[in-house]
Amino acid sequence: MARKLAVVAIGGNSLIKDEKHKTVEDQYQAAKETCYHIADMIEAGWDVAIGHGNGPQVGFILRRSEIAAKVEGMHEVPLDVCGADSQGAIGYALQQNLQNELYRRGIKKNVATVVTQVLVDKNDKAFQNPTKPIGSFMDEAEAKRREKEMGWNVVEDAGRGWRRVVASPLPKEVVELETVKTLLNAGIIVITVGGGGIPVIDKGNGEYVGTAAVIDKDYASSLLAREINADLFVISTAVEKVALNFGKPDQKWIDKMTLAEAKQYLAEGTHFAKGSMAPKIQAIIWYLEANPNGKALITNPENIGRALKGETGTWIVP
């Protein structure tokens, strides 16, 4: 039987069900549900690389770091290291849950998490215009102090206080790509490009160094899907299907669209919200442009199995 290779991108918010379920145990239970549905894919014969978001989790790490830094002898954690911390913790929850589920089903496959760096261009225009808010709110005095002493970019956020903003550059290269490929070729399920990957820049002499930035996890998962020539790119999100004119009176759910239609709808600018669905559609467009034999699917975790049978979800095809 021909090998089938899929990249599944799951949102960091999918590990947090609601405001009342944010603890590590709550997130572990949410990961357990998602892993059950990914196990359905594996049972159906797919080899899988899993990418995931980490926005809320990095927010928690930063908040703990800020509070702890008020205690003598403690230090704040740099953003790239927060990304690495979250890759390890989320990877652990997914890895253990998926391994347990495969064991229950009698499927002999190993699961591994790769702490993954993703190269970004230090000259990316995003660094000249940081827009991604991270961390907690501050008053103006605190924000200005951090701007001066720590070189932060800070903005006033809709009357709610001041926040730090960082760049969101485009991913250029998955640094651990060959490692990921080797593991996949050995039949191992790989959790990688967590949170879009730890952003690193090339100092110019071949040495990489971490940078304070946030990479879109759908863009990074798209890059991974292109680099490993995946047959299927799944974006697991909060909705069962994609809608045109989402949230408006003439909202229309979409079962299937072509690459050309996806480009057209994205260009029209009225269908997909910039902070949520638009980057997902863009990520899929890049994947399908590079892989004319591929196909992509957007649905929520609980419907992955049904969607793969053609019963639901939104399919995007060349």
Number of C-alpha atoms within 10 A of each C-alpha: 4 5 10 14 20 23 28 23 31 27 23 22 19 21 27 21 13 10 7 8 14 18 11 15 11 16 21 21 19 21 24 21 18 22 24 19 20 23 21 18 17 19 14 12 14 20 21 25 29 22 29 30 27 26 20 18 25 24 18 17 19 20 18 14 18 17 12 15 14 11 9 7 7 12 13 16 17 13 23 21 17 21 27 19 18 25 29 19 15 24 25 17 20 27 23 17 23 25 20 16 20 22 13 9 12 10 14 10 15 16 22 20 22 18 19 25 26 25 24 23 17 15 10 14 13 17 16 10 13 19 16 15 19 20 20 14 17 17 12 15 10 13 20 18 12 16 14 11 8 9 10 17 19 21 17 16 12 7 6 10 14 21 23 22 21 23 21 21 21 21 25 13 17 24 17 15 19 12 13 25 16 11 18 19 13 11 17 19 24 24 28 29 33 33 31 31 30 30 30 23 18 14 10 8 6 8 9 16 13 18 19 18 23 27 24 22 27 28 23 27 34 30 25 25 29 20 17 17 18 22 19 22 29 27 27 25 22 16 15 19 21 24 19 16 17 16 10 10 7 10 12 15 15 15 18 17 16 15 21 13 14 18 15 11 18 21 12 9 12 13 20 21 13 12 8 11 19 17 18 22 24 17 23 29 23 16 28 24 13 16 18 12 13 20 21 25 25 30 22 23 24 18 18 25 19 14 21 16 9 12 12 21 26 22 21 24 20 18
